[in-house]
Amino acid sequence: MLGSICAVTFAVPDLDAVEHAYCGFLGMRVVSRAAVPARVAENWGAPAFAGRRLLVLCPESGSQTSLRFIEDETACVFAPCKTFGWNATEFTVQDTDALAERLAGSPFRIIGPPANLKGFDWIRAMQVIGPAGECLYFTDVGGDATLAQATCPVSQVFITVAAGPDIGEMIAFHGRHFGNPISAPVAVPVGVINRAHLLPAETRHRLALVTLTGGTRIELDEYPAVATARPARPGHLAPGMAIVSFRAEKFPEHGLIAPPAPCGIAPFENHSAACMAGAAGELLELIGQG
């Protein structure tokens, strides 16, 4: 089974702009400045990323979730929620409205203002586009004991969103390799998807949730037929949100890009890691025991 989310990796065109935004407005702190090890880039199936500048950040509370940003000057800024793969990173926060005020005039652009989740009035969320075009959700879960709790104003990543053309294939991939509990697909209006594709507000899209440990989740979204694969140059990671890393007690017997090897990136340098591609092309990195 997949364990909790422990890192999210982004390919971005300007590392300095990212550090300014995330540290200055979200309160993140620097864990490491380094270069991507060649062996790690090979394990990702992205050998062209060997030696590229790497920035690792974490929340000020020092939670177990880290953010990795890799500088790729060729990484294009693509429209959010219109391509398959990893599409959104959701953080648990202490006060969604206070954060919205803090982000006014910042490098983060609010595309969905704070609002209560339909049917879950105790959960309040907003949607934001970051300095490299990345889609971020900031959510106050209101003490929901089934979800990870915020321990600082902007705390850990507790949901990552993967999108594909066929939710059945995405569910089958997770069932075949991991066996985590998965909710039955439901069709609901999703504002960020409808706005991205200029669809009526009540247009419904099928989604399901994969339950992980530590109050974390993967959301699987089925995108409209007009969505496309995200272009990536040969040997490169996909631009934007490229990899999500999960704790794992053991590695799958099949489907790995390369055999498990040392992770090589803080704070998991002494852990083994391996990577595989999901049903929609999204990359999952499995972080083993230290």
PENORRA-V511723 format. One record per residue. N is the residue number from 1. RES is the residue in one small letter. SS is DSSP state (alpha for helix, beta for strand, coil for the rest). OMEGA is omega in radians with two decimals (999 if undefined). NEAR is the number of other ideal C-beta (glycine too) atoms within 8 Angstrom. Layout:
# PENORRA-V511723
N | RES | SS | OMEGA | NEAR
N | RES | SS | OMEGA | NEAR
This chain:
# PENORRA-V511723
1 | m | coil | 3.02 | 8
2 | l | beta | 3.04 | 13
3 | g | beta | -3.04 | 11
4 | s | beta | 3.03 | 11
5 | i | beta | 3.14 | 16
6 | c | beta | 3.08 | 12
7 | a | beta | 3.01 | 15
8 | v | beta | -3.07 | 16
9 | t | beta | -3.14 | 14
10 | f | beta | 2.95 | 14
11 | a | beta | -2.99 | 13
12 | v | beta | -3.10 | 17
13 | p | coil | -3.04 | 10
14 | d | coil | -3.07 | 9
15 | l | alpha | -3.12 | 11
16 | d | alpha | 3.11 | 6
17 | a | alpha | 3.10 | 11
18 | v | alpha | -3.14 | 15
19 | e | alpha | 3.11 | 12
20 | h | alpha | -3.07 | 10
21 | a | alpha | -3.03 | 14
22 | y | alpha | 3.13 | 12
23 | c | alpha | -3.07 | 12
24 | g | alpha | -3.03 | 7
25 | f | alpha | 3.13 | 11
26 | l | coil | 3.10 | 10
27 | g | coil | 3.11 | 10
28 | m | coil | 3.08 | 12
29 | r | beta | -3.08 | 10
30 | v | beta | 3.05 | 10
31 | v | beta | -3.05 | 9
32 | s | beta | 2.89 | 10
33 | r | beta | -3.02 | 7
34 | a | beta | 3.02 | 8
35 | a | beta | -3.14 | 7
36 | v | coil | 3.09 | 13
37 | p | coil | -3.10 | 9
38 | a | alpha | -3.12 | 9
39 | r | alpha | 3.12 | 9
40 | v | alpha | 3.12 | 14
41 | a | alpha | 3.09 | 14
42 | e | alpha | -3.13 | 10
43 | n | alpha | 3.09 | 12
44 | w | alpha | -3.00 | 13
45 | g | coil | -3.09 | 10
46 | a | coil | -3.05 | 9
47 | p | alpha | 3.13 | 9
48 | a | alpha | -3.13 | 9
49 | f | alpha | 3.11 | 15
50 | a | coil | 3.10 | 11
51 | g | coil | -3.13 | 6
52 | r | coil | 3.14 | 11
53 | r | beta | -3.08 | 8
54 | l | beta | 3.08 | 14
55 | l | beta | 3.11 | 14
56 | v | beta | 3.14 | 16
57 | l | beta | 3.00 | 13
58 | c | beta | 3.10 | 12
59 | p | coil | -3.11 | 14
60 | e | coil | 3.10 | 8
61 | s | coil | -3.13 | 8
62 | g | coil | -3.11 | 6
63 | s | coil | -3.05 | 10
64 | q | coil | -3.13 | 7
65 | t | coil | 3.07 | 13
66 | s | beta | 3.09 | 13
67 | l | beta | 3.11 | 13
68 | r | beta | 3.08 | 13
69 | f | beta | -3.13 | 15
70 | i | beta | -3.10 | 17
71 | e | beta | 3.07 | 12
72 | d | coil | -3.05 | 13
73 | e | coil | 3.12 | 5
74 | t | coil | -3.09 | 7
75 | a | coil | -3.14 | 11
76 | c | coil | 3.04 | 7
77 | v | coil | -3.04 | 8
78 | f | coil | 3.14 | 10
79 | a | coil | -3.10 | 7
80 | p | coil | 2.99 | 13
81 | c | coil | 3.12 | 13
82 | k | coil | -3.13 | 10
83 | t | beta | -3.13 | 11
84 | f | coil | -3.12 | 13
85 | g | beta | 3.08 | 15
86 | w | beta | -3.02 | 16
87 | n | beta | -3.09 | 12
88 | a | beta | 3.11 | 15
89 | t | beta | -3.06 | 13
90 | e | beta | -3.14 | 15
91 | f | beta | 2.96 | 13
92 | t | beta | -3.08 | 13
93 | v | beta | -3.11 | 13
94 | q | coil | -3.08 | 8
95 | d | coil | -3.07 | 8
96 | t | alpha | -3.09 | 13
97 | d | alpha | 3.11 | 8
98 | a | alpha | 3.12 | 9
99 | l | alpha | 3.11 | 13
100 | a | alpha | 3.10 | 12
101 | e | alpha | -3.13 | 7
102 | r | alpha | -3.07 | 8
103 | l | alpha | 3.11 | 11
104 | a | coil | -3.14 | 6
105 | g | coil | -3.12 | 3
106 | s | coil | 3.05 | 9
107 | p | coil | 3.13 | 9
108 | f | coil | -3.10 | 13
109 | r | beta | -3.12 | 6
110 | i | beta | 3.12 | 10
111 | i | beta | 3.06 | 9
112 | g | beta | -3.06 | 11
113 | p | beta | -3.12 | 6
114 | p | beta | 3.13 | 8
115 | a | beta | 3.07 | 8
116 | n | beta | -3.13 | 8
117 | l | beta | -3.13 | 9
118 | k | coil | -3.14 | 5
119 | g | coil | 3.12 | 4
120 | f | beta | -2.97 | 8
121 | d | beta | -3.14 | 6
122 | w | beta | 3.13 | 9
123 | i | beta | -3.10 | 12
124 | r | beta | -2.99 | 13
125 | a | beta | 2.96 | 14
126 | m | beta | -3.12 | 15
127 | q | beta | -2.97 | 12
128 | v | beta | 2.98 | 14
129 | i | beta | -3.10 | 10
130 | g | coil | -3.03 | 13
131 | p | coil | 3.11 | 12
132 | a | coil | 3.13 | 14
133 | g | coil | -3.11 | 12
134 | e | coil | -3.13 | 13
135 | c | beta | -3.10 | 15
136 | l | beta | 3.00 | 13
137 | y | beta | 3.07 | 13
138 | f | beta | -2.92 | 12
139 | t | beta | 2.96 | 15
140 | d | beta | -3.04 | 12
141 | v | coil | 3.00 | 13
142 | g | coil | 3.10 | 7
143 | g | coil | 3.09 | 6
144 | d | coil | -3.02 | 9
145 | a | coil | 3.14 | 4
146 | t | coil | -3.07 | 4
147 | l | coil | 3.11 | 10
148 | a | coil | -3.09 | 11
149 | q | coil | 3.10 | 9
150 | a | coil | 3.11 | 13
151 | t | coil | 3.05 | 8
152 | c | coil | -3.05 | 11
153 | p | coil | 3.01 | 12
154 | v | beta | -2.95 | 12
155 | s | beta | -2.93 | 15
156 | q | beta | 2.96 | 14
157 | v | beta | -3.13 | 12
158 | f | beta | 3.03 | 15
159 | i | beta | 2.96 | 12
160 | t | beta | -3.03 | 14
161 | v | beta | 3.04 | 13
162 | a | beta | -3.11 | 16
163 | a | beta | 3.11 | 14
164 | g | beta | -3.12 | 18
165 | p | coil | -3.04 | 9
166 | d | coil | -3.09 | 8
167 | i | alpha | 3.10 | 13
168 | g | alpha | 3.11 | 7
169 | e | alpha | 3.12 | 11
170 | m | alpha | 3.10 | 16
171 | i | alpha | -3.14 | 12
172 | a | alpha | 3.10 | 9
173 | f | alpha | -3.12 | 10
174 | h | alpha | 3.10 | 15
175 | g | alpha | -3.10 | 9
176 | r | alpha | -3.02 | 6
177 | h | alpha | -2.95 | 10
178 | f | coil | 3.10 | 9
179 | g | coil | 3.04 | 6
180 | n | coil | 3.05 | 10
181 | p | coil | 3.14 | 5
182 | i | beta | 3.13 | 11
183 | s | coil | 3.04 | 8
184 | a | coil | 3.14 | 4
185 | p | coil | 3.05 | 11
186 | v | beta | 3.13 | 8
187 | a | beta | -3.09 | 7
188 | v | beta | 3.01 | 8
189 | p | beta | 3.09 | 9
190 | v | coil | -2.99 | 9
191 | g | alpha | -3.07 | 9
192 | v | alpha | 3.10 | 13
193 | i | alpha | -3.12 | 14
194 | n | alpha | 3.11 | 13
195 | r | alpha | -3.13 | 10
196 | a | alpha | -3.07 | 10
197 | h | coil | 3.11 | 11
198 | l | coil | 3.13 | 5
199 | l | coil | 3.06 | 8
200 | p | coil | -3.01 | 5
201 | a | coil | -3.08 | 7
202 | e | coil | 3.08 | 5
203 | t | coil | -3.06 | 9
204 | r | beta | 3.12 | 7
205 | h | beta | -3.12 | 13
206 | r | beta | 3.08 | 10
207 | l | beta | 3.10 | 14
208 | a | beta | -3.14 | 14
209 | l | beta | 3.03 | 10
210 | v | beta | -3.11 | 13
211 | t | beta | 3.10 | 8
212 | l | coil | 3.09 | 13
213 | t | coil | 3.05 | 8
214 | g | coil | 3.14 | 9
215 | g | coil | -3.13 | 9
216 | t | coil | -3.05 | 11
217 | r | beta | 2.83 | 10
218 | i | beta | 3.02 | 13
219 | e | beta | 3.10 | 14
220 | l | beta | -3.12 | 17
221 | d | beta | 2.99 | 15
222 | e | beta | -3.07 | 13
223 | y | coil | 3.10 | 12
224 | p | coil | -3.07 | 8
225 | a | coil | -3.12 | 4
226 | v | coil | 3.09 | 5
227 | a | coil | -3.06 | 11
228 | t | beta | 3.01 | 7
229 | a | coil | 3.12 | 7
230 | r | coil | -3.10 | 12
231 | p | coil | 3.07 | 7
232 | a | coil | 3.11 | 8
233 | r | coil | 3.11 | 7
234 | p | coil | 3.12 | 5
235 | g | coil | -3.13 | 7
236 | h | coil | 2.91 | 12
237 | l | coil | 3.02 | 14
238 | a | coil | 3.12 | 14
239 | p | coil | -3.13 | 15
240 | g | beta | -3.10 | 15
241 | m | beta | -2.93 | 15
242 | a | beta | -3.04 | 13
243 | i | beta | 2.90 | 14
244 | v | beta | -3.11 | 16
245 | s | beta | -3.09 | 14
246 | f | beta | 2.99 | 14
247 | r | beta | -3.11 | 10
248 | a | beta | 3.10 | 11
249 | e | coil | 3.08 | 7
250 | k | coil | -3.10 | 4
251 | f | coil | 3.07 | 10
252 | p | coil | 3.13 | 9
253 | e | coil | -3.08 | 3
254 | h | coil | 3.00 | 5
255 | g | coil | -3.13 | 6
256 | l | beta | 3.09 | 11
257 | i | coil | 3.12 | 9
258 | a | coil | 3.13 | 9
259 | p | coil | 3.11 | 5
260 | p | coil | -3.12 | 9
261 | a | beta | 3.11 | 12
262 | p | beta | -3.11 | 9
263 | c | coil | 3.03 | 12
264 | g | coil | -3.11 | 9
265 | i | coil | 3.11 | 14
266 | a | coil | 0.02 | 9
267 | p | coil | -3.06 | 8
268 | f | coil | -3.06 | 13
269 | e | coil | -3.04 | 9
270 | n | coil | 3.11 | 6
271 | h | coil | 3.01 | 11
272 | s | beta | -3.11 | 11
273 | a | beta | 3.05 | 17
274 | a | beta | -3.03 | 15
275 | c | beta | 3.06 | 15
276 | m | beta | -3.14 | 12
277 | a | beta | 3.11 | 10
278 | g | coil | -3.04 | 12
279 | a | coil | -3.13 | 9
280 | a | coil | 3.13 | 12
281 | g | coil | 3.13 | 12
282 | e | coil | -3.14 | 12
283 | l | beta | 3.05 | 16
284 | l | beta | 3.05 | 13
285 | e | beta | 3.13 | 14
286 | l | beta | -3.13 | 16
287 | i | beta | -3.08 | 14
288 | g | coil | -3.09 | 12
289 | q | coil | 3.11 | 5
290 | g | coil | 999 | 4
